[in-house]
């Protein structure tokens, strides 16, 4: 098990290294970095001074080595708009994004898994068709469009919830629901498929023949084995929820990493964009690492192979 964890940890470090490297070269591929964030009316002399001060006149491999050295220390430069370290700007917004992501993930698990289990246990019934319909709608409706509908209904028409902002649980409901809708649909469909496959196995029929209660058979035998695929999905959903939060945070004025990243793009504040992209890569990699560990714990064949 230790060897398995160490191997996955090395893979994770390599993925983060590739993400940091990609950020560096993608910024260079867009052209002169100074022209990206300097005002349009900056003189040629001032541009040369900025390039010299920021080290852009050095060879590319020197710039890359300096960039990697600073990245290992968590230093991505200073925000040109806020005049603060870019890492500090992103990290202080991280709790808001995690709060929204955890709430959306909680809704996805609490609604999607029971819905998929109900559809599998009542296979072919009206509950199965209703769950399938809700899953299709959840995956078909864009989260930003659903967010607009929620605002029009619950904030404008009914005046039950505030339209935007962060600070109370009422302000969390609409962005979390809008962000979780697609994940609920994915969990429902995956849980239904996995449960149907498990419920057809011989050991499930044996458990019923031994006189075990349906609840014990479903939760103690069927769901435990069906949950293996859900573990991997959960890690992927964490990445999707963090990535999808960029649009939702902007729509609901939620002060998270996604919103500050959009603002940084509009203001050509690329130090903040770099720090945000690397942070998302680290979170996504850690989530997948934890999923691999949980997967190996549930299924010993994985760590043996």
C-alpha angles and dihedrals in degrees: 000000000000091000090050092051093047091050092051090046091055090050089051093052090049091052091051089048090053091048092052091047092048091053091053097049096039089057090052093046090060089066134255105003091212092058090054096064104018117099116262093244095054111130122239091247092054090047090054091050091051092049091050094046093048094043097244091134090065121096114278094248090053090051090048093050091049091046093051092046091053092042091056087057092047092250114138096161133260127311108251091209103040097029091223133112107286092224091056091050092054098040093052089056094047097087091059092051092046090049091053093042094049091048091050092046090049091052091047093052096040094050107024100050097047089044091053092045091051091050091050097046091045093041112176094012129115088264090058093051092045092051090048091051092050091048092052092048092047093054095041099050114080112234094233091054091048088050091055091050091050091050093049093048107036101025105031105027104029097022090213098129136033116256098231148343135075133260109084135053090247090063090052098055102075099042091045093050093046091049094045099048097089092042091052089055093049093049092048094052095042094046091049092050094046093045093049090053093049095044089060093058122110095239090060090056088047091053090052091047091053089060099251116160117260090241092055092046093050099043102028100041114011102039094042091059094039091052093072092082090043091061093061091044091053092057091050091047091056089059092045093049093050091047094045091048089074092075096037093049091052092048096049096035088243108171097228138124093274093057094046089049092054090048090049091052092050091048093043089240095153097170088068091045091053092050091048095050092049091047091052090048092052094048092047092049094048090049091053091047091054089047091053091050092049090045091053091047092053095040113036091189090072096059092042092054 
